[in-house]
Amino acid sequence: MIESERLHHVSVVVFSDHGISIGEKIGERAYGAYCYDYTIKTFSYYLSSQFKEKEIPIQIRHVDFMPTILEQLNIKLDDNFKPLDGISLVPLISGKPFDEKIAYTETANPLNENAPPKKPNTKSVRTSKWKFILNEYRERIKEVEKIPWPDWKTFPIEPYLDNAISFGAGSGRSMPFLASRGCPYECTFCSNPLMYGRRYYIRTIKGVIAEIKFYIKKYKITGLQLYDLTAIVKKDWIINFCKALKKNNINLDWSLPSGTRSEALDFDVIKALSDANLKYLVYAPESGSENTLKLIKKKIKLPVMEQSIRYAVKRGVSVRTNLIIGFPHEKRMELYRTMFQQLKFMLMGVEESPTFPFQAYPGTELFDSLLKNKKIKLNDDYFNSLATLSNGKITPPDVSYNEYMGRYELYFYRITGLLLSYTISYLTRPKRIFRTIKSFFTDKSSSVIEQRFKDNLR
């Protein structure tokens, strides 16, 4: 023990090199493999008779201790050596103005190996207000049949099924489902090319049917919602899947609510889908402007999609089309073409055709361009703006990235199109009015607006 009378000349620094974890995050195969806060946040004590007792409320870093000790001891740095990474905390301890510095961390995550890599592959930067974690690219799992089914025990699905919660139009106890991984396309507003790559992997029909049967038996599901990024790419697969549903006497109401393409949705496919009890189908044309479709790399042909939609409507499938307005390059005339296409869809018998203001999602080509041109500032306001379309509120967008139109003008076009599209939908097909009223007394719905009305009435 240090004698008490000598403590006046002693400074004691107590700290831990890292925090502790017990595998809170899925996939943590080794201790300290991630840069989450439970690993990188820790405590420290700086005990010195020269400083009054004080609790520091802001973030400080390990690299700041050495400069602090050197300043306290009046030891100057030798200019012949590289400067220290940290800064002295003496001004902060003394109550003087102090700007918090960004903290950098890195670790070596073993991923699928039995030992950590030789170089760090997981890095992060952090302040008291925000944090960014960068994980190096992992090779995708190609054998998708080896991916386990969703763990609905850890994440209980029953409350959602019991309350008929649905992403799109509802079918009672609707189970979310994935039959594929990835998307072969490269739309500039979509993060898929960076997140998953452009390789498309589809599961075996046998494996898909087995999982569906399991859910019918265990969860008594009455509906199925395929959330695939691009559910229908291979015509033969989808036709054989529909045959398998009928062969196995699976009579669920099922839907494709995420938005799909029209290349493989010809008359034969639409007929097979409707015969297999498909109730709800969402197309994703995104724009009515050929120039916009070219610039965002949306490789579709609107006349082909229109014909596919006519087939679906004629076969009794509820159809929705999703459109986006306010792309950075988009001029008013191009936006007007999208609004015209919206009304055209409604006159063809589409249930609903909403427009959504463009949002620059991280990892997309458009995001990278806007960030490079300093149109995006990475702060809390930006990240909060990404959630504005997820709260169900129809309010003006937080920001417009369009060169010609502001957020309130885009909001005006969106609301105008919304009112006109639903007016056309119900006036040209009055039976939908009675169907919507009837849906309030059942667990089923034929459109998103019916489902959201019911959700709000719960």
Sequence and secondary structure as in RCSB ss.txt:
>XXXX:A:sequence
MIESERLHHVSVVVFSDHGISIGEKIGERAYGAYCYDYTIKTFSYYLSSQFKEKEIPIQIRHVDFMPTILEQLNI
KLDDNFKPLDGISLVPLISGKPFDEKIAYTETANPLNENAPPKKPNTKSVRTSKWKFILNEYRERIKEVEKIPWP
DWKTFPIEPYLDNAISFGAGSGRSMPFLASRGCPYECTFCSNPLMYGRRYYIRTIKGVIAEIKFYIKKYKITGLQ
LYDLTAIVKKDWIINFCKALKKNNINLDWSLPSGTRSEALDFDVIKALSDANLKYLVYAPESGSENTLKLIKKKI
KLPVMEQSIRYAVKRGVSVRTNLIIGFPHEKRMELYRTMFQQLKFMLMGVEESPTFPFQAYPGTELFDSLLKNKK
IKLNDDYFNSLATLSNGKITPPDVSYNEYMGRYELYFYRITGLLLSYTISYLTRPKRIFRTIKSFFTDKSSSVIE
QRFKDNLR
>XXXX:A:secstr
   GGGGGG  EEEE SS   SS STT  STT S  HHHH   EEEE TTS      S   GGGHHHHHHHHTT 
   TTS   SS   HHHHTT       EEEEE   TTSSS  SS  EEEEE SS EEEEE      S GGGS   
 TTTTT HHHHHTT  SSS BSSEEEE  EE  S   TT SHHHHT S  EE  HHHHHHHHHHHHHHH   EEE
E  TT    HHHHHHHHHHHHHTT   EEEEEEEE STT  HHHHHHHHHTTEEEEEEEEE S HHHHHHTT   
 HHHHHHHHHHHHHTT EEEEEEEE  TT  HHHHHHHHHHHHHHHHTT SB  EEE    TTSHHHHHHHHTT 
   SHHHHHHTTTTSS      S    SS  HHHHHHHHHHHHHHHHHHHHHH THHHHHHHHHTTSSB SSHHH
HHHHHHH 
